[in-house]
Structure formats: C-alpha cells, structure tokens
Amino acid sequence: MMSTKKTTQRDGFKPGEYIVYPAHGVGQVTAIEEQEIAGFKLELFVVSFAKEKMTLRVPVAKVASVGMRKLTEAAGIAKALDVLTGRARVKRTMWSRRAQEYEAKINSGDILAVAEVVRDLYRSEAQPEQSYSERQLFETALARLVDEVAAVDGSTETEAMKRIETSLAKGPRRARGADGAAEPDADNDDASEEAA
C-alpha cells in the first residue's frame, strides 16, 4: 500500500525552484512527497522536465549521489561563458573515446564541463561540417547550457542562445586574418536566426 503526504522543503530544495539534474538538465521541483512503500517511509522530490514532458521522483537520500544541484549563480554563468571564449582542447584520441568523455562531461551536471564540450565541438560557418555523432553531442551540451543560462538570467532561450553565441564568436579559432581580428558580427546573424 502506498500513501502520499506533501512537505514544503528538504535539503534546501523547495517546490517551485529550478534545479539541475545531471542526466536531464534543468528541471523544476514541483513537490516534496512522503510516500510509504512496503512499510518504509520515503521522501521524494518530484522534479518536472517540461521539454521532455517527464517527471522524476528523486529520493531525498539520493540527491547527492545523483548529483542534483541548485542552479549556478550568475558568477558561475559568467565563468561558463568565459570558457566558451577559450581555445578548443581536442585530444588526439579515437573519436569513440572522446565521445565517451564528452558524454561524461555533459552528464556530470557541471556547467563548466558542459561549456567545455560546447566550446570543443563548436563549428563556425567557415569550418568543416561535423559528423552526426559530434553534432548530437554538441546539440545536447548546447541545450543544457542554454536552459541553465535562461533559467539563471530569467531570460528566454533565444536570449540565452545569443549570449552563448556571442561568447563563442570571441574564441581564438573564430578569428580571421593574420592580425587575429575577430570575424565581423555579420557572420553571426545567420546562426542567431537559426536559433530563434
């Protein structure tokens, strides 16, 4: 038999609050329930992921082990955007090995690790096309970053995407010419329109 009782706050998480769940990105705590399952009382965070139309019930005791965390603060977002302006660090190992490392970074829930994946897999218009699997990993990492930037800023996904694209455009390999001057913003308009 299962019974449910709602509570208001546990471990600093409360209903209505946005959180990051490493395997799924930004979600919202919709309730904290106490359920009795087979005679055991279990407290659960009910986390809703609107994009995936999914709801998870995370036992309060498992929050640390699954890596559920509060949203990054504005300073953390600034650091992540700063990571995007850095030089890509692509190891000279087999793609399957790199892909596993990228996936581990994406699923770590660490916004800086996610930003590193976005930076390392980003391709400007002038660069060669990515493989399907590279593009999939890039898009997953980018979506996680966009969701968290938007949630922290209280902005739309389109506005968050523009902030991210602006940071990516400042990166060293996006530079043109011998003098290292950055590409003109005109090249960025295409990417912005696609994202909108």
N, C-alpha and C positions, 0 to 999 in steps of 0.2 A: 504494500500500500504506500502511496506517495501523497504527502500533504505539502502545501507551499505557504510560506509566510514571508512577507517583504520587510526588509530593513532599509535604513537610509544611507549608511556609509560604512565602509570597511577598508582598512589599509590605505586610507587617503583617497580612495576612489568613490565617487558618488554618482547616482543616476543623473543623466543629462550631460555628463562630462565626456569629452572625446579622449580616446586613448590610442596607443599604437600596439597592435598585436602582431608580432614579427611575421608570422606566416600569411597574414591577410592585410596588413597595413592599418589605416586609420578606421576606427570603429567608434561607436558611442555606447557607453554604459546606459542601458535603458532601465535596469532594475538590479537590485541585490535580493536574491531569494534564499530562503532557508527551506530545504526540502528534506523530507525524511524518506530514505530509500532503504528498504530491508532493515529497518530498525536503526539505521545510522543517520544522524543529522549532518547535513552537508550544506555549507553556504556557497552560493554560486553568484558570480557576476553574470548578468545577461548582457551580452555585447552584440549590438546590431551593426551589420555592414551593409549600408544602403545600396551601394553599387552592385555588390554581389547578391543582393536580396537574400542575405544569410544571417542567421542568428546563432551565436555560440553561447554555451553556458560554461563558464570557466570556474572551477572550484577555487575558492579564495585561497586555499592552501597551496594551489599550484601556480599562482600568479607569478612568483619569482622564477620558477623553473621553466615556464613557457615564455618568459621574457616580456610579459605585458607591462607597459610603462605609460607614464603620463606623456602628453605631447612635449616636444622640445620647446624650450623658451626661445624668445626672439634672438638671443645671442647665439644659440645653437643653430638656428636657421641661417644666421649671418655666416657662421663658420662653414656650414654645408655649402652655401652659395659661393663662399671663398674657395672651397675645394674644387668647385667646377671651373674656376679660372686657372687652375694649375695645369701642368703638363701631364698628359695621359701616361700612365705607367702600365705598359702592356708587357707581360712576361713572355719570353720566347719559349713557351712550353706548348705542348699539344693543346689544340682547342678544347678537347673534352675535359682536360684537367683545368684549364682556365674557366670553362663554363661552370664546372662544379664550384670553383672558388667564387665566381660572380654570384651564383645562386646562394651560396652560403652567406655571402655579404648581404644580399637582398633580404634573406630570411632571418638575419641576425636582429633586425629591428633597429639597428644603429644607424641613425640618419647620416652620419659621416661616411659609413661604409657604403650605404646606398648611393650617396653623392659620388663616391669614388667610381662605382660601377657606371653611373650616368656619364661621368667625365671620360672614363676609359673607353666606353663603347660609342660615344657621340661621334657622328659624322656630319660635317657641314656639307652644303650643296656641292662644293668643289671636290669633295673626297669620294673615293670609290664606294660603290654600294656595299652594304653589309650582307652577310649570309642570313638566311631565315632565322637560325637559332640566335645569332648575335642580336638581330633586330628584336626578337621576342624578349630576350633578357633586358635589352635597353629599354623597351617599352614598359616592362614590368617595373624596373627600377625607377624610371621617369614617373610613372603613375603614382608610385609610393611617395616619391619626393613632392610631386605636385599636390597630392592630398594633404600631406603634413604641412607644407608651406601655406596652403589655402586655409587649413584649419587654425593654424597659429596666427596668421595675419587677419583672419576673418574675411578673407577675400574670395573671389570666385576662382575656379580652376583656371580660367583663361588668364586672369591677372597673375596668378601664381606661375603659370607657364611662361608668361612674358618675363617675369623676374628671373626665372631659371635660364631662359634663352639668352637674356642679357648677360648673365654670368658666363654662360658657355661661350658666347661670342668674344669675351675678353681673353679666352685661353690662348696660349702661345702658338698652338698649331693652326689656329684660325687666322693667324696673321698672314698678310700678303706682302710680297715685295722684299727686296734686300734690306730696306730700312726697318723692317719688322712692324710697320704701321698696321693697325688693325683694319680689317675689312670695313668698308662703309656700311652703314646701317641698312642700306637699300637691300642687301642680300638677306637680311633678317626678316624683311616683310613677308616673304614667301612662307617661311616657317611659322610666323605668327598667324598668318591666315589659315594655314592648315590646322593649327592647334585650336583655332577659335570655333 
